[in-house]
Amino acid sequence: MSIQTTIEDKLKALEPTELVVENESHMHSVPPNSETHFKVTLVSERFEGLMPVKRHQQIYALLADELSGPVHALALHLYTPQEWNLRGAARPNSPNCLGGGRS
């Protein structure tokens, strides 16, 4: 099973109404077909009343194995359904990677 699929499966525990896991490894200085850099957009009622740090902690707990091993970077965009609707259901774009030491 791919790391992306594992991440998707584990995040379903939060009962998302929207879940998009994007492998952004190709945007970084890694070998082809790597699964090291991901962007997660997740919308869940479970985030109601939680500050962003508490939302992130839930994700970190679910993905502890992946974060301690193959996953190098994880961009998290976590919303309640109301916040998601206010955004117009739009996922943020990721910045271009500047690489280690390049500017």
Number of C-alpha atoms within 10 A of each C-alpha: 5 8 16 17 11 12 17 16 10 12 19 15 9 17 13 19 12 16 17 14 18 16 18 18 21 15 14 16 12 13 10 9 9 16 20 22 20 20 20 20 20 25 24 19 14 15 20 13 10 12 9 13 8 12 18 16 11 15 19 14 10 16 16 12 11 16 15 9 9 13 19 13 14 18 15 16 17 20 24 20 20 14 13 19 12 10 12 9 14 10 14 10 7 10 7 8 14 11 11 8 5 6 6
